[in-house]
Amino acid sequence: MPGEHGDEGDAGNSNSTTSGNQSGVPNEQDHHQHIDSFTLAVASSEDDSSAVRLQGTEHHDDGPQGQISDTAEDAYQWDFVLPVVPPSTANLITSSTYEYEVFNIRELVAWMQYGTNAKTVMQYLNRFDDETARKAINDSIEGFPAMFYVVETNDEDMIRLWVSHGGDVSVIHDMSKVPLLAFAVILDESIQTDTTLMTATLLSLGAVPNLIPSAFYSPYLQNLPEHGPSDDDLEDLTDEQKGWCKDMARGKLARTCSLTHRYHLERASKTKKPSHRHYQVAKRTKAEPLLGIANFLIGQTSTAKYLMDTLLTHILEPGKKPLVLVFAGPSGHGKTELARHLGHLLSLELEVVDCTIFNREMELFGSRHPYAGAGRGTPLNNFLATYSGRRCIVFLDEFEKTSPEIHKALLLPFDNGEYQDRRTLNKIDCSKTIWIMATNAHDVIIQVFSTMHSRILFSEEHESEKRLLLKQLSYKIRDDFRSKHGAPVAGRISEFLPFLTFTIGEQAVIVHKALLELGRKVRQPVSLVDGPDEKLLGNVKLRIRRDVSVCRALAESEYHPDLGARSLLVAAEKVKRMLVDEYLNIDEEITEEGGVCECLLDEDGGEVTVNMVTPELQ
């Protein structure tokens, strides 16, 4: 039951739908039906974008939908539910030419609210010149900035698209003074879906957490009281910019600001922002998303910033020599994740190569003519040929397992960006390829160094000292790499980036993210159809009471520095087994119409408890 769980985080989302108007443009009656969620099918066409879903918001008893409270006690308090904006056309893209002569921000917002995807919105925006879109992109609809409706989609691609056309992540709702970032956090409750990725995305795009009272997120590794921080702790509430956070808003923020939200907010508040020149260079080289890469990782903040600086330096002064990096650190501590985020944020294709299965260079790159198989190539050979002369990423996982023969084959591509396609013998340009070699062969050096300098390296302060220490550690890794793989390969490495083990706080956040994913899965509806779509475990709302206590207990029992996040996923699996046991102990048949059970996680004496409550007992 949303709004009644006090100091509990909600994991997962609801997907239950009922049929709505299917005759074309939705009517006003459909629009204001008081239901949890509904599906609206609109004028079908050959394009998938013609059939869209309206994600309704679950209404709470905090006030009328989309209204501002104007009582004497709660003047200008918003209920955090946006007005529903009805579209006036049957389809956003296939409307008449005349309707595209004027940029219609209201129509665009209406269709976003009805579930149209980012691709369709981009098609609409691309019909207009950039200046036209920028003039209207931050306009208000029904009293709310358009950016609020964009955030309501909870779609990372949508918010990035909007910002690329001039959307402002620092906007504030004029009447209630609620900042966009706070709305993103509180949105978690109304749409019953995890909004931590949206929060991280806004922070990566420049949103600042200082409009949210700091006691709600700092320190992040403490349970948030049921009704929020005490008045004594809310020292900065007197700040006029934080005046929105009172009464109703304060309670909602306390219910929704989960451990992962708090981690992102506190880290952003303590992380130095990129300089104006960083932004200038990144914008001119189409690498702006790179500036916020640290916001999408748990831990490794300094390493991510190190990577950002290295990449911008390389982009600023491009040459024929490609960027060659070594990601060194224990397994499960973010090496692959950082590479994947890099590819995603910069829209670069990523080829992951498992080096444990290759001993000879022909296995990695393919046979040469006239040997058999020369015409087929290999995944890596064919990838390099496909992206010749273009930015792309090659991730060589467990590079320490490679042989001297493979090292020798890599010297030329690493040195001057030249490679020959084994199939066609054509010359391939690899100068823009980003080569990343991941290795855990230097874990002992990292562990010893980290122990010696733990006070600074694992602190959220001392940023300049930490950066200096990481540079020293990278030199030690370089020397060890040279001794293991030889000077020819080591001499072609651009940078060595160390990855440290997780702090107890980071461990807890990783567990929390895993529980959010578990909550998303079990929240899906039960399906009793035969075949692959059958789903017997579903309609369960997972809630976490005292999220720090729960996640810290799980982390302390399962974390192993040699396994990293993999060991913490075991903790989430244990919770899943406990949840399934409780689910199966309910003495009634599983049905599709059985309602939603609530599963409450809590901590008692260092042990995690799981209690299932059926709909009848809620």
C-alpha positions as CSV (number, residue, x, y, z in Angstrom):
1,M,0.0,0.0,0.0
2,P,1.9,3.0,-1.2
3,G,2.1,5.9,1.2
4,E,1.7,3.7,4.3
5,H,5.1,2.0,4.7
6,G,6.9,4.6,6.6
7,D,10.7,4.1,6.5
8,E,10.6,1.5,3.8
9,G,11.9,1.5,0.2
10,D,9.7,0.0,-2.6
11,A,11.4,-2.3,-5.0
12,G,9.9,-3.1,-8.4
13,N,7.0,-1.9,-10.4
14,S,3.4,-2.7,-11.3
15,N,2.5,-3.7,-14.8
16,S,-1.3,-4.4,-14.4
17,T,-3.3,-2.7,-17.2
18,T,-6.9,-2.5,-18.2
19,S,-8.3,-1.6,-21.6
20,G,-9.0,2.0,-22.5
21,N,-10.4,3.9,-25.5
22,Q,-9.3,2.3,-28.7
23,S,-11.1,4.5,-31.2
24,G,-8.5,7.1,-31.9
25,V,-7.8,10.2,-29.9
26,P,-8.4,9.6,-26.2
27,N,-11.4,11.4,-24.7
28,E,-11.6,13.4,-21.6
29,Q,-13.5,10.8,-19.7
30,D,-10.8,8.2,-20.3
31,H,-8.3,10.8,-19.2
32,H,-9.5,11.4,-15.7
33,Q,-10.6,7.9,-14.7
34,H,-9.3,7.2,-11.2
35,I,-7.5,3.9,-11.7
36,D,-4.0,2.6,-11.0
37,S,-2.9,2.2,-14.6
38,F,-4.5,1.7,-17.9
39,T,-3.6,1.0,-21.5
40,L,-4.7,3.3,-24.3
41,A,-4.4,2.0,-27.8
42,V,-4.4,4.8,-30.4
43,A,-5.1,4.7,-34.1
44,S,-2.9,1.8,-35.3
45,S,-0.6,2.1,-38.3
46,E,2.3,0.2,-39.7
47,D,4.7,2.0,-37.4
48,D,5.0,0.6,-33.8
49,S,4.9,4.1,-32.4
50,S,1.1,4.3,-33.3
51,A,0.3,2.0,-30.5
52,V,1.2,3.5,-27.2
53,R,0.6,2.9,-23.5
54,L,-0.5,5.4,-20.9
55,Q,1.2,4.7,-17.7
56,G,-1.3,5.9,-15.2
57,T,-0.2,7.1,-11.8
58,E,-1.4,5.6,-8.6
59,H,-3.4,8.2,-6.7
60,H,-2.8,8.8,-3.0
61,D,-4.9,10.4,-0.4
62,D,-2.4,13.3,-0.1
63,G,-4.5,15.6,-2.3
64,P,-6.3,15.9,-5.6
65,Q,-4.4,14.8,-8.7
66,G,-2.2,17.4,-10.2
67,Q,-3.4,20.1,-7.7
68,I,-1.7,22.6,-5.5
69,S,-2.8,22.7,-1.9
70,D,-3.8,26.3,-1.0
71,T,-4.9,25.8,2.6
72,A,-3.6,28.2,5.3
73,E,-1.3,25.6,6.6
74,D,0.0,24.1,3.4
75,A,-0.1,27.0,0.9
76,Y,1.2,26.0,-2.5
77,Q,2.0,22.4,-1.8
78,W,1.9,20.1,-4.7
79,D,0.8,16.5,-4.6
80,F,3.5,15.4,-7.0
81,V,1.1,14.1,-9.6
82,L,1.2,15.8,-13.0
83,P,-1.9,16.8,-14.8
84,V,-2.9,14.5,-17.7
85,V,-2.5,16.3,-21.0
86,P,-4.8,14.9,-23.8
87,P,-3.3,14.7,-27.3
88,S,-5.3,16.3,-30.0
89,T,-4.0,14.2,-32.9
90,A,-4.4,10.5,-33.6
91,N,-0.7,10.0,-34.1
92,L,2.3,12.2,-33.3
93,I,4.2,11.5,-36.5
94,T,1.6,10.9,-39.2
95,S,-0.3,14.1,-38.6
96,S,-0.8,16.5,-41.5
97,T,2.0,18.7,-42.9
98,Y,0.2,21.8,-41.7
99,E,0.5,20.7,-38.1
100,Y,4.2,20.6,-38.4
101,E,4.5,24.2,-39.4
102,V,4.4,25.1,-35.8
103,F,6.3,23.4,-33.0
104,N,3.7,22.1,-30.6
105,I,5.3,21.4,-27.3
106,R,1.9,20.6,-25.7
107,E,1.2,17.9,-28.2
108,L,4.7,16.5,-27.8
109,V,4.3,16.4,-24.0
110,A,0.8,14.8,-24.4
111,W,2.2,11.9,-26.5
112,M,5.2,11.4,-24.1
113,Q,2.7,11.1,-21.3
114,Y,0.8,8.5,-23.3
115,G,3.9,6.4,-23.7
116,T,5.3,7.2,-27.1
117,N,9.0,6.2,-27.2
118,A,12.2,8.3,-27.5
119,K,12.7,7.3,-31.2
120,T,9.3,8.8,-32.1
121,V,9.9,12.0,-30.1
122,M,13.3,12.3,-31.9
123,Q,11.5,12.0,-35.3
124,Y,9.2,14.8,-34.3
125,L,12.0,17.1,-33.0
126,N,14.1,16.5,-36.1
127,R,11.3,18.0,-38.2
128,F,12.3,21.4,-36.9
129,D,15.5,23.4,-36.9
130,D,17.4,23.4,-33.6
131,E,16.6,27.0,-32.7
132,T,12.8,26.4,-33.0
133,A,13.0,23.4,-30.6
134,R,15.2,25.2,-28.1
135,K,12.8,28.2,-27.9
136,A,10.0,26.0,-26.7
137,I,11.6,23.0,-25.1
138,N,11.4,24.4,-21.6
139,D,7.9,25.9,-21.8
140,S,5.3,25.0,-19.2
141,I,2.3,22.9,-19.8
142,E,-0.6,23.2,-17.3
143,G,1.7,25.1,-15.0
144,F,4.5,22.6,-15.0
145,P,7.8,22.8,-17.0
146,A,7.9,20.3,-19.9
147,M,11.0,18.7,-18.3
148,F,8.7,17.4,-15.5
149,Y,6.7,15.4,-18.0
150,V,9.9,14.1,-19.5
151,V,11.1,12.8,-16.1
152,E,7.7,11.3,-15.6
153,T,8.5,8.8,-18.4
154,N,11.4,7.5,-16.3
155,D,13.2,6.9,-19.6
156,E,16.9,7.7,-19.6
157,D,17.0,8.0,-23.4
158,M,14.1,10.5,-23.4
159,I,15.8,12.8,-20.9
160,R,19.1,12.7,-22.8
161,L,17.2,13.5,-26.0
162,W,15.4,16.4,-24.4
163,V,18.6,17.9,-22.9
164,S,20.3,17.6,-26.2
165,H,17.7,19.9,-27.6
166,G,18.1,22.5,-24.8
167,G,16.1,20.9,-21.9
168,D,17.1,22.4,-18.6
169,V,17.7,19.9,-15.7
170,S,17.7,22.7,-13.1
171,V,14.1,23.7,-13.7
172,I,11.8,24.3,-10.7
173,H,8.0,24.1,-10.6
174,D,7.1,27.7,-10.1
175,M,4.1,27.4,-7.7
176,S,5.5,24.7,-5.3
177,K,9.2,25.5,-5.8
178,V,9.9,21.7,-6.2
179,P,13.1,21.1,-8.1
180,L,13.1,18.6,-10.9
181,L,15.6,16.3,-9.1
182,A,13.4,16.0,-6.1
183,F,10.4,15.2,-8.4
184,A,12.5,12.4,-9.9
185,V,13.1,10.8,-6.5
186,I,9.5,11.2,-5.3
187,L,8.1,9.9,-8.6
188,D,9.2,6.5,-7.4
189,E,6.0,6.4,-5.3
190,S,3.5,7.6,-7.8
191,I,4.5,5.4,-10.8
192,Q,5.6,2.5,-8.5
193,T,8.8,2.0,-10.4
194,D,12.5,2.4,-9.4
195,T,13.7,5.9,-10.4
196,T,17.4,5.6,-9.3
197,L,18.6,5.5,-12.9
198,M,16.6,8.6,-13.7
199,T,18.1,10.3,-10.7
200,A,21.7,9.3,-11.7
201,T,21.0,10.5,-15.2
202,L,19.9,13.9,-14.1
203,L,22.9,14.2,-11.9
204,S,25.2,13.2,-14.8
205,L,23.6,15.9,-16.9
206,G,24.3,18.7,-14.4
207,A,21.4,18.6,-11.9
208,V,22.7,19.6,-8.4
209,P,21.4,18.0,-5.2
210,N,21.8,21.2,-3.1
211,L,18.0,22.0,-3.5
212,I,17.2,18.9,-1.5
213,P,17.9,19.2,2.3
214,S,21.2,17.4,2.9
215,A,19.9,15.5,5.9
216,F,17.8,13.4,3.6
217,Y,20.9,11.9,1.9
218,S,24.0,12.7,3.9
219,P,25.4,10.5,5.3
220,Y,23.8,8.0,2.9
221,L,24.8,5.0,5.0
222,Q,22.2,5.5,7.7
223,N,18.5,4.6,7.9
224,L,16.2,7.4,7.0
225,P,13.7,8.0,9.8
226,E,10.1,7.1,9.1
227,H,8.9,10.6,8.7
228,G,12.2,12.0,7.5
229,P,15.0,13.7,9.5
230,S,14.2,15.6,12.7
231,D,13.9,19.3,12.7
232,D,17.3,19.5,14.5
233,D,18.9,17.6,11.7
234,L,17.3,19.8,9.0
235,E,19.7,22.7,9.5
236,D,19.5,23.9,5.9
237,L,15.6,23.8,5.7
238,T,15.6,27.5,6.5
239,D,17.2,28.1,3.1
240,E,14.5,29.6,0.8
241,Q,15.4,27.2,-2.0
242,K,14.5,24.3,0.2
243,G,11.3,25.7,1.5
244,W,9.3,23.3,-0.7
245,C,10.3,20.4,1.6
246,K,7.7,20.5,4.3
247,D,4.7,18.5,5.4
248,M,3.4,16.4,2.5
249,A,6.6,16.8,0.4
250,R,8.7,15.9,3.4
251,G,6.8,12.7,4.0
252,K,6.9,11.7,0.4
253,L,10.7,12.3,0.2
254,A,11.3,10.2,3.3
255,R,9.3,7.3,1.8
256,T,11.0,7.4,-1.5
257,C,14.6,8.5,-1.0
258,S,16.1,5.0,-1.0
259,L,19.7,3.9,-0.2
260,T,20.7,4.0,-3.8
261,H,19.1,7.5,-4.3
262,R,20.9,8.7,-1.3
263,Y,24.2,7.3,-2.5
264,H,23.9,9.1,-5.8
265,L,22.9,12.4,-4.2
266,E,25.6,12.4,-1.6
267,R,28.3,11.5,-4.0
268,A,27.2,14.2,-6.5
269,S,27.2,16.8,-3.7
270,K,30.9,15.9,-2.8
271,T,32.2,15.5,-6.4
272,K,34.0,18.3,-8.1
273,K,32.1,19.4,-11.2
274,P,33.9,19.4,-14.6
275,S,35.4,22.8,-15.6
276,H,34.0,25.0,-18.3
277,R,36.7,23.8,-20.7
278,H,35.8,20.2,-20.0
279,Y,32.3,21.0,-21.1
280,Q,33.5,23.0,-24.1
281,V,35.8,20.2,-25.4
282,A,33.3,17.5,-24.7
283,K,30.5,19.4,-26.5
284,R,32.6,20.1,-29.5
285,T,33.8,16.5,-29.8
286,K,30.3,15.0,-29.1
287,A,31.5,13.5,-25.9
288,E,29.3,15.4,-23.4
289,P,27.8,12.2,-21.7
290,L,31.4,11.2,-20.8
291,L,31.4,14.0,-18.2
292,G,28.8,12.2,-16.0
293,I,30.1,8.7,-16.3
294,A,31.0,8.4,-12.6
295,N,27.3,8.9,-11.7
296,F,26.5,5.5,-13.1
297,L,28.9,3.4,-11.1
298,I,28.9,2.2,-7.6
299,G,32.4,2.9,-6.3
300,Q,35.4,3.7,-8.5
301,T,34.5,7.4,-8.7
302,S,38.1,8.5,-8.9
303,T,39.0,5.9,-11.5
304,A,36.0,7.0,-13.6
305,K,37.1,10.7,-13.4
306,Y,40.7,9.5,-14.3
307,L,39.2,7.8,-17.4
308,M,37.2,10.9,-18.3
309,D,40.4,13.1,-18.2
310,T,42.4,10.6,-20.2
311,L,39.7,10.3,-22.9
312,L,39.2,14.1,-23.2
313,T,43.0,14.5,-23.5
314,H,43.2,11.9,-26.2
315,I,40.2,13.4,-28.1
316,L,41.6,17.0,-27.8
317,E,44.9,15.9,-29.4
318,P,44.0,13.0,-31.7
319,G,46.8,11.2,-33.6
320,K,47.4,7.9,-35.3
321,K,48.2,6.1,-32.1
322,P,45.0,4.7,-30.6
323,L,44.1,5.0,-26.9
324,V,45.3,1.8,-25.1
325,L,44.2,1.4,-21.5
326,V,44.7,-1.2,-18.7
327,F,41.9,-1.7,-16.2
328,A,43.6,-3.4,-13.3
329,G,41.8,-4.7,-10.2
330,P,40.1,-7.6,-8.6
331,S,37.3,-9.5,-10.3
332,G,33.8,-8.1,-9.9
333,H,34.8,-4.5,-9.1
334,G,33.5,-2.6,-12.1
335,K,36.0,-3.0,-15.0
336,T,33.5,-4.5,-17.5
337,E,30.7,-2.3,-16.2
338,L,32.8,0.9,-16.7
339,A,33.6,-0.2,-20.3
340,R,30.0,-0.9,-21.0
341,H,28.9,2.5,-19.6
342,L,31.6,4.2,-21.7
343,G,30.2,2.5,-24.8
344,H,26.6,3.3,-23.9
345,L,27.2,7.0,-23.1
346,L,29.3,7.7,-26.1
347,S,27.1,5.5,-28.4
348,L,30.1,3.4,-29.3
349,E,30.0,-0.3,-30.3
350,L,31.8,-2.6,-27.8
351,E,33.4,-5.9,-28.6
352,V,34.2,-8.0,-25.5
353,V,36.9,-10.6,-26.0
354,D,37.4,-13.5,-23.6
355,C,41.2,-13.9,-23.6
356,T,41.0,-17.2,-21.6
357,I,40.1,-19.1,-24.8
358,F,42.9,-17.9,-27.0
359,N,46.6,-19.1,-27.1
360,R,47.5,-18.2,-30.7
361,E,47.1,-15.0,-32.6
362,M,45.2,-16.9,-35.4
363,E,42.6,-17.8,-32.8
364,L,42.2,-14.2,-31.9
365,F,42.4,-12.6,-35.4
366,G,41.8,-15.4,-37.8
367,S,43.9,-17.5,-40.3
368,R,45.9,-15.9,-43.0
369,H,45.7,-16.8,-46.7
370,P,46.2,-19.4,-48.0
371,Y,45.3,-21.3,-44.8
372,A,41.8,-22.8,-44.3
373,G,39.2,-20.4,-42.7
374,A,41.0,-17.2,-43.8
375,G,37.8,-16.0,-45.5
376,R,35.7,-16.2,-42.3
377,G,37.8,-14.1,-40.0
378,T,36.9,-13.9,-36.3
379,P,34.6,-11.8,-34.3
380,L,37.4,-9.4,-33.4
381,N,38.8,-9.2,-36.9
382,N,35.4,-8.6,-38.4
383,F,34.5,-6.0,-35.7
384,L,37.7,-4.0,-36.5
385,A,37.0,-4.1,-40.2
386,T,33.4,-3.0,-39.7
387,Y,34.4,0.0,-37.6
388,S,37.6,1.0,-39.5
389,G,38.3,4.7,-39.0
390,R,35.5,5.1,-36.5
391,R,35.4,5.2,-32.7
392,C,34.7,1.9,-31.1
393,I,35.8,-0.1,-28.0
394,V,37.6,-3.5,-27.8
395,F,37.6,-5.0,-24.3
396,L,40.2,-7.7,-23.8
397,D,39.0,-9.4,-20.7
398,E,41.5,-11.3,-18.5
399,F,44.4,-10.1,-20.6
400,E,46.9,-11.8,-18.3
401,K,45.9,-15.2,-19.8
402,T,47.2,-14.2,-23.3
403,S,50.4,-15.5,-24.8
404,P,53.6,-13.7,-26.1
405,E,52.4,-14.6,-29.6
406,I,49.2,-12.6,-29.1
407,H,51.2,-9.7,-27.5
408,K,53.4,-9.6,-30.6
409,A,50.3,-9.5,-32.9
410,L,48.9,-6.5,-30.9
411,L,52.0,-4.4,-31.2
412,L,51.2,-2.8,-34.6
413,P,47.5,-2.0,-33.9
414,F,48.5,-0.6,-30.5
415,D,51.4,1.5,-31.9
416,N,50.1,3.2,-35.1
417,G,46.5,2.0,-35.4
418,E,47.2,-0.2,-38.4
419,Y,45.7,-3.7,-39.0
420,Q,45.1,-6.0,-41.9
421,D,41.7,-7.7,-42.4
422,R,42.5,-11.4,-42.5
423,R,39.6,-12.0,-45.0
424,T,40.3,-9.3,-47.6
425,L,43.9,-8.3,-46.8
426,N,42.6,-4.7,-46.8
427,K,44.3,-2.1,-44.5
428,I,42.2,-1.3,-41.5
429,D,42.4,2.0,-39.6
430,C,42.3,1.3,-35.8
431,S,43.6,4.7,-34.8
432,K,40.2,5.6,-33.3
433,T,39.7,2.3,-31.5
434,I,39.8,2.4,-27.7
435,W,41.6,-0.7,-26.5
436,I,40.9,-1.8,-22.9
437,M,42.8,-4.7,-21.3
438,A,41.2,-5.9,-18.1
439,T,43.4,-7.8,-15.7
440,N,43.4,-9.0,-12.1
441,A,47.1,-10.0,-12.2
442,H,48.1,-7.0,-10.1
443,D,45.7,-7.5,-7.2
444,V,48.4,-8.1,-4.6
445,I,50.0,-4.7,-5.4
446,I,46.6,-3.0,-5.3
447,Q,45.7,-4.7,-2.0
448,V,49.0,-3.8,-0.3
449,F,48.9,-0.2,-1.5
450,S,45.3,0.2,-0.6
451,T,45.9,-1.0,2.9
452,M,48.8,1.4,3.4
453,H,46.7,4.4,2.2
454,S,43.2,3.3,3.2
455,R,42.4,6.4,5.2
456,I,42.6,8.6,2.0
457,L,41.8,6.1,-0.7
458,F,38.5,5.0,0.9
459,S,37.5,8.4,2.1
460,E,35.0,10.6,0.4
461,E,37.2,13.6,1.1
462,H,40.8,14.3,0.2
463,E,40.1,14.3,-3.6
464,S,43.5,15.8,-4.6
465,E,45.5,13.5,-2.3
466,K,43.5,10.5,-3.6
467,R,44.2,11.4,-7.2
468,L,47.9,11.6,-6.4
469,L,47.9,8.3,-4.7
470,L,46.1,6.6,-7.6
471,K,48.7,8.0,-9.9
472,Q,51.4,6.4,-7.8
473,L,49.5,3.1,-7.8
474,S,49.2,3.2,-11.6
475,Y,53.0,3.5,-11.8
476,K,53.4,0.4,-9.6
477,I,50.9,-1.5,-11.8
478,R,52.8,-0.4,-14.9
479,D,56.1,-1.7,-13.6
480,D,54.5,-5.0,-12.6
481,F,52.7,-5.2,-16.0
482,R,56.1,-4.7,-17.7
483,S,57.7,-7.4,-15.7
484,K,54.9,-9.9,-16.6
485,H,54.2,-9.0,-20.3
486,G,57.4,-7.4,-21.4
487,A,58.4,-3.8,-22.3
488,P,57.2,-3.8,-26.0
489,V,53.5,-4.2,-24.9
490,A,53.8,-2.1,-21.7
491,G,55.4,0.7,-23.7
492,R,52.3,1.0,-25.8
493,I,49.9,1.4,-23.0
494,S,48.5,5.0,-22.7
495,E,47.3,4.7,-19.0
496,F,46.9,2.1,-16.2
497,L,43.7,2.6,-14.2
498,P,43.5,0.9,-10.8
499,F,40.2,-0.4,-9.5
500,L,39.9,-0.7,-5.7
501,T,37.8,-3.0,-3.5
502,F,34.4,-1.7,-2.4
503,T,33.8,0.1,0.9
504,I,31.1,-1.2,3.2
505,G,28.8,1.5,2.0
506,E,29.3,0.7,-1.6
507,Q,28.8,-3.0,-0.8
508,A,25.4,-2.1,0.7
509,V,24.4,-0.1,-2.3
510,I,25.2,-2.9,-4.7
511,V,23.0,-5.2,-2.6
512,H,20.3,-2.6,-2.7
513,K,20.4,-2.4,-6.5
514,A,20.2,-6.2,-6.7
515,L,17.1,-6.1,-4.5
516,L,15.5,-3.4,-6.6
517,E,16.0,-5.7,-9.6
518,L,14.5,-8.6,-7.7
519,G,11.6,-6.4,-6.8
520,R,11.0,-5.5,-10.4
521,K,10.9,-9.1,-11.4
522,V,8.5,-10.4,-8.7
523,R,6.2,-7.4,-9.2
524,Q,5.4,-8.6,-12.7
525,P,1.9,-10.1,-13.0
526,V,1.2,-13.8,-12.6
527,S,0.5,-15.5,-15.9
528,L,-1.0,-19.0,-16.0
529,V,-0.8,-19.5,-19.7
530,D,1.0,-22.6,-20.9
531,G,4.4,-22.2,-22.5
532,P,7.3,-19.8,-22.2
533,D,5.1,-16.9,-20.9
534,E,4.0,-18.8,-17.9
535,K,4.9,-16.9,-14.7
536,L,3.9,-18.4,-11.3
537,L,5.9,-16.1,-9.1
538,G,4.5,-12.6,-9.5
539,N,2.2,-9.9,-8.1
540,V,4.5,-9.4,-5.1
541,K,5.5,-5.9,-3.9
542,L,8.9,-6.0,-2.3
543,R,9.5,-3.4,0.3
544,I,12.6,-2.8,2.3
545,R,12.3,-1.4,5.8
546,R,15.5,0.2,7.2
547,D,17.3,-0.3,3.9
548,V,20.8,0.4,5.3
549,S,20.4,-2.2,8.1
550,V,19.1,-4.8,5.7
551,C,21.6,-4.3,2.9
552,R,24.6,-3.8,5.3
553,A,23.8,-7.1,7.0
554,L,23.6,-8.9,3.7
555,A,26.8,-7.3,2.5
556,E,28.8,-8.1,5.6
557,S,27.7,-11.8,5.4
558,E,28.5,-12.3,1.7
559,Y,31.1,-9.8,0.4
560,H,34.4,-11.3,-0.7
561,P,37.1,-8.9,-2.1
562,D,38.2,-11.5,-4.7
563,L,34.7,-11.7,-6.1
564,G,33.4,-8.2,-5.6
565,A,29.8,-7.6,-6.9
566,R,29.4,-11.3,-7.8
567,S,29.6,-12.3,-4.1
568,L,27.0,-9.6,-3.3
569,L,24.6,-11.0,-5.9
570,V,24.6,-14.2,-3.8
571,A,23.0,-12.2,-1.0
572,A,20.1,-11.1,-3.3
573,E,19.7,-14.8,-4.4
574,K,19.3,-15.8,-0.7
575,V,16.6,-13.1,-0.2
576,K,14.9,-14.5,-3.3
577,R,14.8,-18.0,-1.9
578,M,13.4,-16.7,1.4
579,L,10.8,-14.7,-0.5
580,V,9.8,-17.8,-2.6
581,D,9.5,-19.9,0.6
582,E,7.1,-17.3,2.1
583,Y,5.2,-17.1,-1.2
584,L,4.7,-20.9,-1.4
585,N,3.6,-21.1,2.2
586,I,0.5,-19.1,1.4
587,D,-2.3,-21.7,1.6
588,E,-4.3,-20.7,-1.4
589,E,-4.0,-21.2,-5.2
590,I,-2.0,-18.9,-7.4
591,T,-4.3,-16.9,-9.6
592,E,-4.0,-14.1,-12.0
593,E,-6.6,-12.1,-10.2
594,G,-5.4,-12.7,-6.7
595,G,-4.2,-9.2,-5.9
596,V,-0.8,-8.0,-4.9
597,C,1.0,-9.5,-1.9
598,E,3.4,-7.4,0.1
599,C,6.8,-8.8,1.0
600,L,8.6,-6.8,3.8
601,L,12.3,-7.2,4.3
602,D,13.7,-6.1,7.7
603,E,16.7,-6.7,9.9
604,D,16.7,-8.2,13.4
605,G,19.9,-8.7,15.3
606,G,22.0,-8.8,12.1
607,E,19.7,-11.3,10.4
608,V,17.4,-10.4,7.5
609,T,13.8,-11.3,7.9
610,V,11.1,-11.8,5.2
611,N,7.4,-11.5,5.9
612,M,4.7,-11.9,3.3
613,V,1.3,-10.3,3.7
614,T,-1.6,-11.3,1.5
615,P,-4.1,-8.8,0.1
616,E,-6.8,-9.8,2.6
617,L,-4.5,-8.9,5.5
618,Q,-3.2,-5.6,4.2
